[in-house]
Amino acid sequence: MSLIHETKPRAADFSRDRRKYRPSKVRFLLIAESPPASGGFFYFGTTIGKDHLFRETMKALELWPRNEPMRRGVDKRSMLRHFQSMGFYLLDTCIFPVDKLRPRERKEAVLSQTPRLINEVIEANPLHIFILKSSIFNPVSIALRESGMLSMVLNNGPVPFPSHGNQLIYRSMLKRAVRKAHLLSHRPAL
């Protein structure tokens, strides 16, 4: 078992593992809320069995079979490399887990971290942006608008997090955005 899963991951761990998979040209940037407190971070090398965002994103991009569960211990590295080679990248609004905070603290964390996120978006220089999670859509889209980047956002409304029955909705919205960006036009219709 990896040391990173035996101890509580830190912001530096998330940043280090994310950077390993940054594409040279970011064609499609997904913006999420934060790494999860569960330890099932999108860019960690193996699954913990609760990797909702990773699993459903890979299913939407046809990098994981739609009807196959993703159990604990799946090696994610080849899928992450494929994700990277397609020009996809994921940033979190908050660099630390906020999913266990009270609603007010969570909102304050998102608002306080948005300026840092915008700097990272500018640095990534993506062609397209997809904001997921209803709780961050408004503050992130407002910050992107104020930074002159709202035209890059492919979704014009909130996208639910892919758990608790929202998996199909998430996959459908992500596939629609990817088609809109013409990133999978060489593949069969999803």
N, C-alpha and C positions, 0 to 999 in steps of 0.2 A: 504494500500500500504506500502510496506517495506521502511524503511528509506534509505536503500542502493540505491533505485531507485529514491528517491527524491533529493538526493545529488549526486554529481559526485563520482563514486567509486574510491577508491585509491588502490595502489598496495597491501597494507595490507589487504584490503577487498578481493581481488582476491586470495591472498595467503591463508587466513583463510578459505574461502569457498572451495578452491581446496583441502586443507589438510583433510577436513571432509571426502572426498571420496577416499583417497589414499588406495589402497589395501595393505594387508600385504606382498604380493608377486606380483610385477609388471610383468605380463606376456607379455603385449603388450602396449608399450608407443607410444602415438601419440604426435608429436611435431608440434605445430602451431606457427603462427607468434606472436600474442599478443592478449590480451583481446580486444574486440571491443570498440570503443568510444561510440557506441550506448547504451551500458549498458547490452547487451544481452550476458553476460559472460556464458560460457559453464557450470560452476559449481554453478551459482546462482540458487536458488530454484524454480523460476517461469520464464516462458517465457515472452518476451516482444513483440513477433510477428515477430522478425527479427533474430531468433536464427538459422541461416543457418547451421552452423557447428554442433550444437547439434542435430537439426532435422535430417539432412542427415546422421549423424553418427548413430543415433538411428534407422533410417530406414535400413541402411546397416546391422546392427546387429539384425534386426527383433525385436527390442524393441518398435517400433512405426509402425503402419500400413503404408505401402508404399504409398497408394493413399489417405491418410488422411492428410489434412493440420494441421499445428501446430500453432494455434492462440495464441494471447496474453493471459496470465494468466494460462497456463497449468502448473500444479504442476509437476516438473521434478524430485523430490526427489526419487521416487520409481525406475525410470529409471536409475538415477545416482547410486543408491545402487546396482542395477542389473549389471550395467557397472563395478562397483567396484568389485562385487563378481566374475565376469568373469576374473578379473585380469587386466582390462584395466585402463589406467591412461592417462591424457593429461597434458603436460607442454607447456608453451608458451616461445618462444625465448626471447621476451621482457616482462617485468613484468608490463608495462604500455601500454596503447593503442598507436599504431603507424599508424593506418589506415587512419588518417586524416592529417598526415605529408606529406610534399613534398617528392618526390622520393629520393632525395639525403639525406635528414634528416632521412628518414625511413631506408635507407640502412646503414647509420652511426649508428643508434640506434640498428639495428640487429647486426652489427659487434661488437659494444661495449658491448652488452648483451650476446653474445655467450659464453664467458668464464664462466659466472654465470650459464648459461644453462647447459654447460658440467658438472659442479660440481653437479647440480641437477640430471642430467642423471646418473652420477656415483653413487650418493646417492640412486637413485631409483633402480639401478641394474636390469634393465629390461632384459627379455629374447629376446624380439623383439622390433624393433623401426620402426615407420612409419612417415616419414617427409611429412607434407602437406604444401601446398602453394608454388608455383613456386618461389616466391621471396626469400625464405629462404633456398631452397634446397641446393644450392651450398655452401653458408657459413657454414651451419649446418653440411652438410656431410663432408666438409673439416675438420672442428673442430672434428667431431667424428672419422675421419680417423686418425688425429694427436693424438687422445686419445686412439687409438687402439680398437675402438668400431664400426667401419664401417661394420664389418661382421654381426652385429645385425640388420642392416637396411634392411628392406624387399623390399623397392621400389628402383629401380636403376635409377630413373628419377623423375622429378617434378610431383607433384599431384596438380591439380587445386583446388582452394578454391570452396566449393560447393554452389555457387550462380551464377547469371548471365548466366544461361544455362549450367553450369558445374555440376549440381547435379547428373545426371546419371553417368557421367564419374567418379566423386568422389566416389560414392557408389560402382561402379564396381571395381575400383582400391583398395578400402578398403576391399571389400569382397575377392578379389583375395589375398591380403596380409594376411588376417585373415585365409583363407584356407591354404596358404603356411605355416603359423605358426601352423597349425593343432589345432586351438582353437575352431573351431565350427564343428569338424568332427563328433560329436555325434548328430548333428542336420541335418535336410534335407538340400540338396544343396540349396544355396541361389540363 
